[in-house]
Amino acid sequence: MAVNIPASGGDEDDVLATINTTPLVDVMLVMLIIFLITIPVVITVIPVNLPKANDKPTQTKPIDISLAIDANGKIFWGIQPVQTTQELSNRLGDAVRRSVAEGRPLPELHIRADKDTMFQNVGKVIFVAQQNSIQKMAFIVQPVPKG
């Protein structure tokens, strides 16, 4: 513990402006020791032999359906043109039924629409997809170039 003795002949009314941090450091070291001793007691692990999993996950990635719509409203399944909305509905329905029969998740629909196509053409595809229980749809866009 530090003691500050004023010089002889000095004014005894001067304010002591230093803070003694030694007690603070002592308290912190005692608390650190207490925590180091008590933490291993609190964290106890009971040894358990867990079973080993040797099978593969049953969830597989569905086959995505890629549709393209050009500026004139023509619909393409992959690279094959789709003539009517009834044909599109039949093909989407077949894909959904095949996924359900094989125990796979429902397919995801990726729509690539030309920026100049009318929204009615895109809306028609979305409507047909909803009628055939397609739950996930994504719009594929051109990324903005950096720089």
N, C-alpha and C positions, 0 to 999 in steps of 0.2 A: 504494500500500500504506500503510495507516495504522499509525502507531506511537503507543503510549500511554506517555507519560513521566510517572512519578509525581512528585507535588509534592515539593519539598525538605522534608526533615524528616519525611516521611510514613513509614508502616510499609511496608517492601518485601515483606512476606509476604501482602499483599492479593491475592485471586484476581481475575483479569481475567474479567468476566462477559459480555462482548460477543462476538458472532461476526462475523467479517469475511466478508461475502457477495460481495465483489468478485470473487474467483477463480471462484466458482460462476457468476456472471453471465457472465464472460468465456468460460468453457467452454461454456455454453449457447448463446451467440451464435456461437461457432465451429461448434458442431454444427448449428445452424440454417442457416448458410451452406453447410456441406457437404451437407446434405440438399437445399437448394434447387438446388445445382449438379448433384447426382447423379440427382434424380428424372426430369428430362427425358431423361436417357440411358437409364434403366431402362424407361421407358414409351415404347416405339417402336411406331408403327402402320404397317403395310405397306399402302399404298394398293391397294385391290382394287375392281374394278367388280362389284357384286353384281347378280344378275338381278332383274328387276322381275316381281312376281306380279300378274297381271291377271285371274285367275279368282276366283270366289266360293268360300267354304268349302263343302265337301260335307256337313258335319255340320249338320243342321237340328234344331230343337227338335221333339220328338215331340208329338203331340196327346195331352193328358192325358185320362184317363178318370175321370170324377167319379161316384162311387156314393154314395147316401145310404141309411141304414138307419134307419127310424123306431122308435119305442118298441115297436111290436108285432112288429118283425122283418121288416117289408115292405121289399124292396130296390127302389131307384129308380136307373135309369141316366139321369143328367141329371134330367129331370122325368118320364120315362116309367117306369111300374112294370114290374118284371121278375117274371113269374109263378112260374117254377121255377128251381132251380139249373141244370138242363140248358139252359134259355134263356140264363142268365147265362154258362155255360161256352161256348155257341155264339157269343155276342156278343164275349166276350173273345178267343176263338180267332180270329174273323174280324178283330178289330182287330190282333192280333199278326201274322197272315198278311199283312194289307194293309201293315203297316209294313215287314215283311221284303221284300215284293214291290217296294215303292217305294224300298227302300234307306235307309229312315229308321231311327233307333234305336227300340228297343221302347218302347211307351207306358208312362207312369207311372200308377199307380192311386192316386187320392185318395179316401179313405173318410171320409165324414162320418156318424158314428153318433150316435144320440140317447143321452144319458147314462143313460137308463132302460132301454135295450135290453139283452137278455141277451148275454153274451159269446159264447154259442154261435152267435148270428146273425152276429156279426163274424167268428168263427173259420171259419164256413162260407164266407164270401166270400173270406177269405184262402186257404183250402184250394183253392177253385176257381181263384183267380188263380194260385196256384203250379202247379196242374196245367196251366195254359195258358201257362206260361213267362213270366209277368209277374215281373220281377226287382225293380222298384222300387215300393214302396208307401208311402203317407204317410197319417197320420191328421190330419184337419183338426179343430182344437179352437177354442173361443172364447177369445180372449185375456183375460187378467185386467185389469180396468179399473184405471188408475193413479189414485191420489188417495186 
